[in-house]
Every structure is written in structure tokens, then in C-alpha cells.
Amino acid sequence: MNKLLFLLLLCIFIDFVLTNKVSNENICNKEGHCYPKVFVATDYFQEVLEGQEIPAGLHVKIDLYTGKKHAKLLDHNNNESSDIVIVDKDGSVNSDNIQSESINSDPVQIESPEVDVDQDTKVHIHHEDSLENNNSPLPIIPPGHKENLRISHGDNLLFEECISKLIDSSQSLHEIISTLDSLEDLVHELDFGIKLARGSGLISVVKLLDNDSNEIKRKAALVIGATMQNNPLAQDEALKMDLISYLLDLLSSETDIKVSSRLLYALSSIVRGNKDSIQSVKNNQGLSRLAIVYQKLKNNEFRAKCALFITDFIDPNMVTVVNKKFSLFNQHQQQHDEVVSIFENAIETWCNLFQDTLFDDMGNDKDIDFDTREKILSGISMIKSHYSRQCPAQNGFNNWLSKQINQENDEYLEDYFRLVNKIKVQYGLA
């Protein structure tokens, strides 16, 4: 009898320990929201929350721009691989097998592309800065674009579910954000981007740009940018609904820095590599309107993105049409002197703004970070290369430029000073 009682008490004790162990395996954030310490995977991509451990053998996507990870169960019917693929700056690819120990849950604080490990370790690079990699070839999608039949059935179901939820006006704030997160992850795939743009989904997302929540506006702009990125068929749909004009209107009135940055990302994604989008920006006096926003929002991150946008906008190598270079003004456009004059005035305004951002009246460096300064100098160099007459040196610019010397021969700054020396040549200082 005593032995039975002992066994009964032992069972109760073990059950108590296990119960408390499970409860201790939860993580609670500052808002009081608790979730399992070990990530629980499903057939759909879900965000891996802060502090969660990722079991081995899952399909994992890591967004190095936001630091977020998403994971799901492998779809073995589609031959999905659990390899992590890292793309170096020079384009080389390294692959390592995923182990639960090899993935930490700390957010990655790097502004960089998303590395999407897909079927057979296929790599997709998604870059929010749009054209920071100036030498990358622009994708030309033929009219007869074939649907990617290797997209998993689960992803197709999730996409349809997201579209249905967007149309549902009864969705809560949290549900809308969750839907936009899932959709942003999906539309990096060209087929989903095209489906979203050609259906009612894009209209629903665009409507959210006018939401009262800044977070929803940011998420919606991210979805639009991801949809349009390197996707000419989706870009064409955006042109049909005059989305460029609407985004310029929103940028002109928006006061939240992060929302403005995401709106600029969406605009840049529509414009990249699309001659009709470039023309639409010009027709809507987009560069002049963006210059006003640049002066109003004195923020390094936003100004750096503006510099990238201008640099890419006027770079003839950034637009390819059936492998032929495209000029900002073709013969038909050259007949419209007024349009040309407005554009050139806008270019001159940007050159002046960039120079004014770099130094004060005394010729001293202004308080801007190194990355922003480098992007602004790239913008000045690009304008000077193609519109030299519209980019004269402002008072003090040559003196400031002359002071930019790599006195300590820092190898880390070689690219920066190579750019500086190029501009010195452009302005006759070397």
C-alpha cells in the first residue's frame, strides 16, 4: 500500500514539474503577450517572434532589412530545401544546412536585401532601396510570361486567403497588419505580384494607404513596393490606375518619416526600369514635388533614399527596353520645350539641395551620417555627368570638396574617396 501511495505521489510530482516546465517555456513581451519559446511551424509562413527557437528542418526566410524571420514546414511534394543561402556583395553564393543552433532569434540590424531560400535553394534578392546596386541587370519579362508551377499549394491558398481578408471590412487592426505581413512575403514572387496587381487586391491595399494607423500605411506601402519590384507587368497595372500621381500626393502631405520612406520605396519600385513610369513622374512634376518633401523632412534616412531615387531616375543604364538604351527625352518629347525646361529646372534644384545638405555657410560638415553623405555625392556626380549645365558648384562647394582627403589612408573609405576624386575631376579640381 505504501508503495502504491509512493508511486501515486511520484506521478503527481512529475506531472507538476512537467506542467510548470511547459509554462516556463513561454516568452512574454513588454506588452504582456506570451507565446511558445519554441517556434511551432505550420504549412504557412509565420513570423518567428523575438526570442523563439527555430527547430531544424524548416523552410526559413530571413529579411535582413527588417531583421524578421518567417518559417514554415517543408513542402516535400515541391522539393523544398532547408538550406540557408547567403549572397555576398560580389554575387557569390554560400550555402549551409539549417540547424536549430545556427539560427539565433536576435533581430539582424543590417539594412540589406532579404535572402529568400526557396525550392532547390533558389535565391531571390529583395531590396527596399530599389536601385542601390546600380550594375544589376533589369529583368525583362516577356508578354508570354509563364506561371511558376512550382509555387506550393499552401502558398497559393494563403494568397487567396489574404486577398479575401483584405476585402473584408470587418478586419481588426491586428488582423489587417498580419494579412499585410503575409502578403508582403508572398508578392516577392512575380506570379503573386502580377495576380495582386491585376485583381482587386491592389486596390484594397492602396486604400489602406489612407488608413488612420501609420503602421498599416507603412505595411501597405511595403506590399506595393514588393509587388512592383522588378515586375514590369505589375508596374503596368499601377500605371493604369494612376498610382504614381496618388503616391506623390500622399508624399506631399505625409508627416510621418517612416511612412514617407515606405511611400518613396513604393514609388521607386514602380518607376524602376519602366520608361512609361518615368514619363508619368515627369508629367506629374514628381521631381519638383519630391524636392519640396526633401526640404520639409530633414531626416537622414529619407534624404538618402531620395538621393538614390534621383540617381537611379536619371541614370540611362537603369532603363532597358528590349536591350536598347532609353533616353529620358526621345525625339517626340524634345518637341515639348516646356516639359524639358521644367524637368531641367527640377534637376538643378536637386543639385543645389544636395550640395546644401553637405555643408553649412561656414563650409563645415553638416550633421549627416556617412551613408547619407555618400549617396548624396553619388547623386551630385550622376547629375553632373548627364546635366552638367544644371549642376554648377554652389558657393563653398569646391572648398568643401577640396577638404575631403583620406589623410589616414583608411581602406574602408576607399570607395568614398574614389567617388570624391571623381567629382573633383568633374568640377575641375583635379
N, C-alpha and C positions, 0 to 999 in steps of 0.2 A: 504493500500500500504506500509506504514511504517512497519507494522507488517510482511508482506511478505519479505521485504528487510532485516529486523532484522533476520528472520529465515534463509534466504539465507546466510547472513554473519556468522551466528552461525554455519551453516553446513560447510562453508568453513573453519572456525576456528577449528572445531572439526577434520575435515579431515587433516588439517595442523598439529595438535597436534599428531594425531594417526600416521601420516607418519613419523614425527620426532621421535616418540617413537619407532617405528619399527627400524628406522635407528640406534637409540641409543642402541637397543637390540643386536647389533653385537659386537663381540670381535675381535680386531686386534692385531696380534702378532708383534714382533720386525721386522720380515721380511716384514710386510705390508700386510700379508694375513689375510682377515677378514672372519668370519664365525658366524652363529647364536649363541646367548648366550644360548638358549635352544636347547638341542640336538634333532635333527629330525631323528626319527627311521624309518628304512625300514625293509624288510623281511630278510636282510642280516646283518651280524655283521659288524659294522663300529667302528672305534676308536672314543672314546669320547675325544675331544680336550681339551686343558688346559682352565679351567675356565667355561666350559659348564655345564649347569644344566641338570640333567637326570630326565625326567618325571617318575612318578610312574608307575609300572606295566610292565616294560620291562624285557627282558632276558639279564642280565648283567654278564659279565665275568671280573674279576679283576686279573691282573697279578701283584702280589706283588713284583716280581723280577724287573720288568721294571717300575712299577707304572702306567701302562697303563690300561684303561678300554675300553671294547668293549661292544656294546649293540645293540639289535635289537628288533623288535616286537615279542611278544609271538606267537608261533605256537600252537593254541589251538587244532588243529587236532592231535598234538603229545603230548598233555597233559603237555606242558612245564610249569614249575612253576616259579614264580617270587620271590622265597625265596633266601636270601643270606645265604650261608653255610660257616661257619668258622671252619677250622680244627685246633685244638690245637696241641701242641707238643706231647701230650700223646695219640693222636689219637681220642680224643673225639670230637663230632660234636655239634656245636651250630647253631641254625637257627633263623633268624629274617626276618620278612617281609620287602621287599624293600619299602621305601618311598622316595620321591624325596628329602626330607630334610635330610635323613640319609646318603646320599652319597655325600661327598664333592669331588670337582674336583681337589684337590691338589694331585700331584704325591706322592705315598707312597714310602718313602725312606727306604725300607727294602729288603734285599736280601733273598727271601723266595720263596716257591712254588707258582704256580698260582692256585687259587681256582676257578674251573670251575663249575658253577651251571648249571646243565643240567636237562634233563627230570626227573620229580618226585624227585627233589632235589638230584639227583645222583651226587656224588662228585668225581672229578678227580684231582689228585695232580700231577703237572708237576714241576720237579725240575732240574734246569740247572746244579747244582753241582753234578748231577748224583747220587753218592752213599754216600752222606753225612749222610743219615740215614742208618747206617750200618746194623741194625737189621731188616730192612724191607724185607719181603719175595719177592723172584723173581718170576714174573709171568711166568708160563709155558703155552704157547698157543699150544693146540693140533693141529696135521695136519689138522683135520677136523674143523678148525675154522669157525664158522657160522657168516654170515654177520649180522651186527646190523641193523635190520629192523626199528628201532625206530629213526634212523637219519632222520631229517626233509628233505622234498623235496627241500626246499630252500637251505640248506647246500650242498646237492648233486649237485644242479645247480651251486652254487658258486664254488664248487671244480672243476667241468668241465670247468667253465669259466676261472678259474685261470690257469689250465693246457693249455688251448688254448692260453692264453695271453703269457705264458712262451715260447711257441713255436714261437710266432710272434716276429720276429727280429726287427720290426719297433717300438717297445715299447719305450717310453721315459724313462729317469731316474726315474722320479716321478712315472710313471705307473708301472715300474718294482718293485720299493720299495713297492708300495701299494699292488701289487699282492703277493709279498712275505709275507707281513704282514698278509694278509687274509689267505694265505696258511699255515703259521706257526700256526695260530689259529686253523685251521681245522685238521691238521695232528696229533694233540694230540689224536684224536680219532683213535683207532687202525685200523679201516677199511680204513680210508683215508690214513693213513701211509702206509698200505700194498699196496693200489692202486697206490700211488705215487711211491713207490719203484719198483713195478712190471711193471709199464708203462714207457712211455718216459719222464714223469715228473721229475723223479730223475736225469736223465741225463742232462736235461735242467738246473736244479738247480745247479748241480755240475759244469757245465760250467761257471756259474756266479761267482764261487769262484776265477776265473781268471780275473774278471772284473777290470777295472781301478778305479772304485769307491770303497773306503773302506766300505762305508755304505752298498752297495749292497753285498759285500763279507761277512760282518757281518750278514746281514739278511739271506743270502743263507745258511751260516753255522748254523744259528739258526733253519732254516727249516729242515736241515738234522738231527740235533740233536733231534728235536722234533719228527721227523719221526721215528728215531731209538730207542728212549727212551722206554725201557721195551717192545719192539716189536720184538721178535725173527724172525718172518717171514720177516720183513723188514731188519733186520740185515743180514740175509742170502743173500738177494738180494745185499746188499752192498758188501759182501764178493765176490760174483760172478763178480762184476765189479772192484775188487781190489781197493776199495775206501780207505782202511786203508793205503796202500802204498802211494796213492796220497795225503792224508791228512798229512802224515808225511813229504812228500816232501814240501808241502805248509808251514807247520810249520817251517821247516828248513830255508826257505827263507823269511818268512814274518817279517816285521819290525814294523808293527802297533800293539800295545799292545792289543787293543780291538778286532781286527781281530784274533790275535793269541789265545786269550781267547775263542772266539767263535769256532775256529777250534778245540781247545782242547776239548770243550764241545761236538762237533760233534763226535770226535774220541772216547771219553769216552762213549757216548751213544751207539756206535756200539759195543764196547768191553764189556759193562756191561752184565754179566750173560751169555756170549756166549763163550764157550771153543774154538771154531774154530777161533773166532776173537782174543782171547788171543794168540793163536798159531801164527796167522798172524802177530801180533805185534812182537812176538819173532823172527819169520822168517825174518822180515824186520829190525831187531835190533832197534826196536822202542824205547825201554827204553834208550839205549845209545844215540840215536839221540835226544830224548827229553831232555836228560841231558845237551846236548850242547846248546839247546834253553834256558833252565833254567838259564844257566850261562850268556848267552848273554842278555836276557831280565830281567834286575834287577827291577822287578815290583812285589809289594806285592800281588796284586790280582792274577796275573798269577802264581806266585810261590805257593800260597795257593791252586789253582786249580791243579797244578802239584802234590802237596803233597797228595791231595785227590785221584788223579788218581793212583799214586803209591800205596797208602794204599789199595785201592779197588782192584787193579790189583793182588796183592799178597795174598789177604785175601781169603782163601779157601771157606769161607762161602758165598762169592759173586757169586759163580758159582754153579748152581743147574741143574742137568740133570736127569729128571725123578726121582726127590727126592733123588738122590745119590750125595754125595760129589765128587768133581772133583779135582784132583791134577794137579799142573802145569806141572808135568812130569809123564806120565804113563810109563808102562814097555817098550813100544816101543821107547819112547823118551829117556829113560835112556840109551839106547844103543848108543846114539849120544853124547858122552862126550864133543865134541867140542861145540855143541849147549848149553849144560848145563853150560860149562865153560864161554861162552860169556854172558849168562844170569846172572850167579852169579857175574861176574865182573861188570855188569851193576848195579846190586843190591848194590854192595859195593860202587860203585861210588855215587849212590843216598844217601846212608847212610852218606858218607863223605860230600856231598853237603848240606844235611840238617843240619848237625852239624856246618858246616862253615857259614851257613846262620844265625845262632843264636847268635854268639858272635865273637868279634874280637881277635886279637893276645894278647891283654891285659886281656882277659876274661870278657870284658864288653858287655852288651847287644848291639846288632846292632839295627839300626833304622828300625824295622819292627813292624807292628801293632799286637795287641794281637791275633786276629783271625788267622793271618798267622802263628804266633809262635805256637799256639795250634795245628793247622793242621800239621805243620812240626814235632812237637813232636809226634803226632799220627803216622806219617809215620815212624819215628825212632823206635817207640815201635813195630809197625807191622813187620818191617824188623827184628828187634832183636828177635821177637817171632818165626819167621819162618826161618830166615837165620842168626842165631847168629854169626856164624864164619865170615860172610861178613859184620858185623856191630860192629867192635870194637870201643872203645872210642878214639876219636882223642885227641891230646894234648890240655888240658884245658877244655875238655867237662865235665869231672867229677867235676872239681872245679866249673864250671858254674852251673852245675846241683845242686850241694850242696848249692849254694846260693839261689836257688828257694825255698823260705819258705813263707808260708802265715802268716806273722807276725801279721797282724791285724785281722786274722780270718774272712775274708770277705766271707760271704756266696755265693756271686756272683761268687767267684773264686774257689768254692769247686770242681767242675768238673775238672778244670785246674790242681789244686794241687793233685787231686786224680790220674790224668794221670802222673804228675811229680813223685809222690811217686811210681807208678808202674814202671816207667823207672829206678828210683833209685834202686829198687829191681832187675830189670833185669841186671843192671850193678854192682850189689854187694855193693851198697852204703847204703843199709838199711836192 
